[in-house]
Amino acid sequence: MELSPYYEKQIECIHCKKKFKSMKVRSNFVKVKETESDFHPIYENDINPLLYNVFVCEHCGFSFTEDFAKYFAPGVMEAIDEQITSHWIPHNFSGERSIADALQAYKLALVCGDLKKEKHIALAGLALRTAWLYRLIGYEEQETRFLKIARDQYIDAYSTEDYAGTAMSEVRVIYLIAELSRRIGDREQAIRYFSRVIEKQQSSNEAKIIELAKDQWQQMRATND
């Protein structure tokens, strides 16, 4: 019997504490062909783990990722009950997901994350992945909309340093602010933040990101001359 690329994972909702199943992709089936300049991975086959990053609780509608904190500030659970759960018609996202399913899950997670006052770095990641999914289906207007949301959240993450203790380094955050600014046509911010990345070349061990920033910065300068 051939092994499926997918497996079901039992998840406990961090909001209502009830259990539900969510699909994940086995890591040995994930094959990245190339990575775009904003770190969007292009996969070799039709198996895209990005579609399964968000867990959607079938019971209460709360949607979250592994990056969400378990802590809920006072009053937040009540706000979620009122704005999400009271409108939720129980249904599950447990099977294989289409891009449309995944977009619904990501947008729900963005609303939930905002209500929960999640870190800017977590919200930025959700918005960026939403933009990537719109890119896959060629919906440029929505892609740009979510790239801008992601860029603004990365700026907030950078200024509050709430990326500390996550997989995102300072150089990566600054680079993404620059690259997303470039993609949405905010040339001034793009040049400013690419310069900040390049200034870090002596102190950073992320040579690949420094080189990416130099390439993009030079291309932008060249198109201005």
C-alpha positions as CSV (number, residue, x, y, z in Angstrom):
1,M,0.0,0.0,0.0
2,E,1.4,3.4,-1.0
3,L,2.0,5.9,1.7
4,S,-0.2,9.0,1.5
5,P,1.6,12.4,1.6
6,Y,-1.0,13.4,4.2
7,Y,-1.7,12.4,7.7
8,E,-4.3,13.5,10.3
9,K,-3.1,15.2,13.4
10,Q,-5.2,15.5,16.6
11,I,-5.3,19.1,17.7
12,E,-6.7,20.7,20.9
13,C,-8.2,24.1,20.3
14,I,-6.4,26.6,22.4
15,H,-9.7,28.6,22.8
16,C,-12.4,26.1,23.6
17,K,-10.1,23.1,24.5
18,K,-12.1,20.7,22.4
19,K,-10.3,18.3,20.1
20,F,-10.5,18.1,16.3
21,K,-8.5,16.6,13.5
22,S,-6.4,18.5,11.0
23,M,-4.5,17.4,7.9
24,K,-0.7,17.8,7.7
25,V,1.9,16.9,5.0
26,R,4.6,14.4,5.7
27,S,7.9,16.2,5.5
28,N,9.5,13.7,3.2
29,F,6.9,14.6,0.5
30,V,7.9,18.3,0.7
31,K,10.2,19.1,-2.3
32,V,11.1,22.8,-2.7
33,K,12.1,23.6,-6.3
34,E,13.0,27.2,-5.8
35,T,12.4,30.1,-3.4
36,E,11.2,33.5,-4.6
37,S,12.7,36.8,-3.3
38,D,10.1,37.1,-0.5
39,F,10.9,33.5,0.7
40,H,7.8,32.0,-1.1
41,P,8.7,28.4,-1.6
42,I,7.8,26.9,-5.0
43,Y,7.1,23.2,-4.6
44,E,8.0,20.5,-7.2
45,N,4.7,18.7,-7.0
46,D,1.1,19.6,-6.2
47,I,1.7,18.9,-2.5
48,N,1.8,22.3,-0.8
49,P,2.2,22.3,3.0
50,L,1.3,26.0,3.1
51,L,-2.4,24.9,2.7
52,Y,-2.3,23.1,6.1
53,N,-0.5,25.6,8.3
54,V,-3.7,26.9,9.9
55,F,-5.8,24.8,12.3
56,V,-9.5,25.6,12.2
57,C,-11.5,24.4,15.2
58,E,-14.7,22.8,13.9
59,H,-16.4,23.4,17.2
60,C,-15.9,27.1,17.9
61,G,-14.4,28.4,14.7
62,F,-11.2,29.7,16.4
63,S,-8.3,29.5,13.8
64,F,-4.7,29.5,14.8
65,T,-1.2,28.2,14.0
66,E,1.6,26.7,16.0
67,D,3.0,30.2,16.4
68,F,0.0,31.4,18.5
69,A,0.6,31.8,22.2
70,K,-1.5,29.7,24.6
71,Y,-2.1,32.8,26.7
72,F,-5.3,34.8,26.3
73,A,-5.4,38.3,27.8
74,P,-8.5,39.1,30.0
75,G,-11.6,39.7,27.9
76,V,-10.2,38.2,24.7
77,M,-12.0,34.8,25.0
78,E,-15.3,36.7,25.4
79,A,-14.5,38.8,22.3
80,I,-13.8,35.7,20.3
81,D,-17.0,34.0,21.5
82,E,-19.0,37.1,20.5
83,Q,-17.3,37.8,17.1
84,I,-16.4,34.3,15.9
85,T,-18.1,31.5,17.8
86,S,-21.6,33.0,17.9
87,H,-21.6,33.2,14.1
88,W,-19.8,29.9,13.5
89,I,-21.7,27.1,11.7
90,P,-19.8,24.0,12.8
91,H,-17.9,22.5,9.8
92,N,-14.5,21.0,9.5
93,F,-11.4,21.6,7.4
94,S,-10.0,18.1,8.2
95,G,-9.6,16.8,4.7
96,E,-7.4,17.8,1.8
97,R,-7.6,21.5,1.2
98,S,-8.0,23.5,-2.0
99,I,-6.4,27.0,-2.2
100,A,-9.9,28.5,-1.6
101,D,-10.2,26.4,1.7
102,A,-6.7,27.5,2.7
103,L,-7.5,31.2,2.0
104,Q,-10.6,31.0,4.2
105,A,-8.5,29.4,7.0
106,Y,-5.8,32.0,6.8
107,K,-8.2,34.9,6.8
108,L,-10.0,33.4,9.8
109,A,-6.7,33.1,11.6
110,L,-5.8,36.7,10.8
111,V,-9.1,37.9,12.4
112,C,-8.6,35.5,15.4
113,G,-5.0,36.6,15.8
114,D,-5.9,40.2,15.7
115,L,-8.7,39.7,18.3
116,K,-6.3,37.7,20.5
117,K,-3.6,40.4,20.2
118,E,-1.1,38.0,18.8
119,K,2.4,39.2,18.1
120,H,2.9,41.3,15.0
121,I,5.4,38.8,13.7
122,A,2.8,36.0,13.8
123,L,0.2,38.2,12.0
124,A,2.8,39.3,9.4
125,G,3.5,35.6,8.6
126,L,-0.2,34.9,8.2
127,A,-0.7,37.8,5.9
128,L,2.4,37.0,3.8
129,R,1.3,33.4,3.3
130,T,-2.2,34.6,2.3
131,A,-0.5,36.8,-0.3
132,W,1.5,33.8,-1.6
133,L,-1.7,31.8,-2.1
134,Y,-3.3,34.7,-4.0
135,R,-0.1,34.7,-6.2
136,L,-0.6,31.0,-7.0
137,I,-4.0,31.7,-8.5
138,G,-2.9,35.0,-10.2
139,Y,-5.1,37.3,-8.1
140,E,-2.7,40.3,-8.1
141,E,-5.0,42.9,-6.4
142,Q,-5.5,40.6,-3.4
143,E,-1.9,39.6,-3.4
144,T,-0.8,43.2,-3.1
145,R,-3.4,43.9,-0.4
146,F,-2.0,41.2,1.8
147,L,1.6,42.0,1.0
148,K,0.9,45.5,2.3
149,I,-0.7,44.1,5.5
150,A,2.3,41.8,6.0
151,R,4.8,44.7,5.4
152,D,3.0,46.9,7.9
153,Q,3.0,44.1,10.5
154,Y,6.7,43.4,9.9
155,I,7.4,47.1,10.6
156,D,5.5,46.9,13.9
157,A,7.3,43.7,14.7
158,Y,10.7,45.4,14.0
159,S,9.9,48.5,16.1
160,T,8.6,46.4,19.1
161,E,11.2,43.6,18.6
162,D,8.4,41.0,19.1
163,Y,10.3,38.7,16.7
164,A,12.8,38.0,19.5
165,G,12.7,34.3,20.5
166,T,11.1,33.3,17.1
167,A,12.7,31.7,14.0
168,M,12.8,35.2,12.5
169,S,16.0,37.1,12.9
170,E,16.3,40.9,12.8
171,V,18.0,40.8,9.4
172,R,15.2,38.7,8.0
173,V,12.6,41.0,9.3
174,I,14.3,44.1,7.9
175,Y,14.9,42.3,4.5
176,L,11.2,41.4,4.3
177,I,10.1,45.0,5.1
178,A,12.3,46.1,2.2
179,E,11.3,43.3,-0.3
180,L,7.5,43.6,0.4
181,S,7.8,47.4,0.1
182,R,9.5,46.9,-3.3
183,R,6.7,44.5,-4.4
184,I,3.9,46.9,-3.4
185,G,5.6,49.8,-5.2
186,D,6.8,51.7,-2.1
187,R,10.2,52.5,-3.5
188,E,11.4,54.8,-0.7
189,Q,10.8,52.3,2.1
190,A,12.3,49.5,0.0
191,I,15.6,51.4,-0.5
192,R,15.7,52.6,3.1
193,Y,15.3,49.1,4.5
194,F,17.5,47.3,1.9
195,S,20.3,49.8,3.0
196,R,19.7,48.8,6.6
197,V,20.2,45.1,5.7
198,I,23.4,45.9,3.9
199,E,24.7,47.9,6.9
200,K,24.4,44.7,8.9
201,Q,26.8,42.8,6.7
202,Q,29.7,43.0,9.3
203,S,27.6,41.8,12.2
204,S,25.3,39.3,10.6
205,N,26.0,35.7,9.7
206,E,23.1,35.6,7.2
207,A,25.3,36.2,4.1
208,K,22.6,34.9,1.7
209,I,20.1,37.5,2.9
210,I,22.7,40.3,2.7
211,E,23.4,39.3,-0.9
212,L,19.7,39.2,-1.8
213,A,19.4,42.7,-0.4
214,K,22.4,44.0,-2.4
215,D,21.0,42.5,-5.6
216,Q,17.5,44.0,-5.1
217,W,19.0,47.4,-4.0
218,Q,21.3,47.5,-7.1
219,Q,18.4,46.6,-9.4
220,M,16.3,49.4,-7.9
221,R,19.1,51.9,-8.2
222,A,19.7,50.8,-11.8
223,T,16.0,51.3,-12.8
224,N,16.1,54.8,-11.3
225,D,19.2,55.9,-13.3
